[in-house]
Amino acid sequence: MQISSKSKTWIILAVVLLVFTVISFILTSQRPEEYPNFVSHSPSPSGVKGIYTYLENENGLTNHWPHPPTSLTAENQNQMLIMIEPFFIPDQEEMDAYFSFMEAGNTIFLHMVNPDGMLNVETLPLIEEPSNPNQVVGSNGINYNAIVSSSVRLNVNTDDEKLYSDEQGVLAFKRSVGKGQLIVSVTPEWMTNDRILDKDHFEIILSLINQENPTDIFFDEYIHNGKNASSMLEIYPKWLLVVLLQAIIISILWVWLKGKRFGPIYIPREETVRFSDERIKALSAWYLKKHRYAEALMIQSDYLKQSLQEHWGISYSKEGLSLQILLERKCKYLLKEEISQLTQELPNVLLKQELSKQEFLLWSKKINRLRKEVEEG
């Protein structure tokens, strides 16, 4: 059995696409999964899965919070919402929701390198590099070793409680908001997987979290994807995108091989002229131009008789009263007066040698009405 050239083309195309799919799948499956920074489910060095897992194992009440702040409960339940390096500044409605959450008796723990403008927090620029960059002092007067990379310091009010500072200013403070608290820190890197066990970072982070001894702890993930949501190309796995792309290519090639074309269809003139009624129209125009109305009406009458014979089985030779009776039985739309005129008066008109244009148009219209009923039913 011999394979046609078209079948060979399809086989080669299928093999090439299959090989390409396998190679793409292998390459994409071997790549490590990428995570955004400061995400609580990220095991990468820039993620914070380490501290999240520790808190979950310790009290079992730690959860992700992927919802907008308007969904936060305003009840006093001593909850803590941990916000680590938001990707965007929330709008006023969301800011108000955060404040309502705190005013009800809950705590927000904000970690941000420069939190200026976030939750009414103000910062001050770093004037000079500290002489002891790794020395941090707690509110209890104890010195801690920690790495501080932020170029700003917190501007505190008289009612704010300073929690951690260095030579250049305040690194973390606590502020009362209604019945709740706002804790702010400019060192989010202390919570990342690759830094949390360096120096005294872990001890400092735990002391900040335990400031209010929360019963429930939530890691805010809305600030990482709520308004800065990934594009469609980042939502789906790469292998699926590769398969979809190849499916689109195969569909296009299939349509092309099938000979499908898009756009208007232009029919060659010779295909329509050859089988059209242009010749009849030309003859009609010639009869009218030469005022040969009697001959034109005779031809139209003969054509009507042929149609009666083909469609209704009425003999071509029928005329007069017998034809009138048959037409009255068959016709549904023509009146008896019109049928009587066609069977009784039309034969006398056809005997005339000359007809005026008005007579021709009148009788041509009557003949045409009967012809339509005969041919179209």
Secondary structure, DSSP 8 states (H G I E B T S, - for coil): ----HHHHHHHHHHHHHHHHHHHHHHHHHHS-----TT-TT--STTS-HHHHHHHHHHHS-EEEE-S-GGGS--S---EEEEEES-SS---HHHHHHHHHHHHTT-EEEEE-SS-TTSTT-EEEE--S--SSTTEEEETTS-EEE-----SEEEE--TT-EEEEEETTEEEEEEEEETTEEEEEES-GGGGSTTTTTSTTHHHHHHHHHTTS--SEEEEE-HHHHSSS---HHHHS-HHHHHHHHHHHHHHHHHHHHTT---S-----HHHHHTTSSHHHHHHHHHHHHTT-HHHHHHHHHHHHHHHIIIII---TT--HHHHHHHHHHH-SSS-HHHHHIIIIIHHHHHT-S---HHHHHHHHHHHHHHHHHHHH-
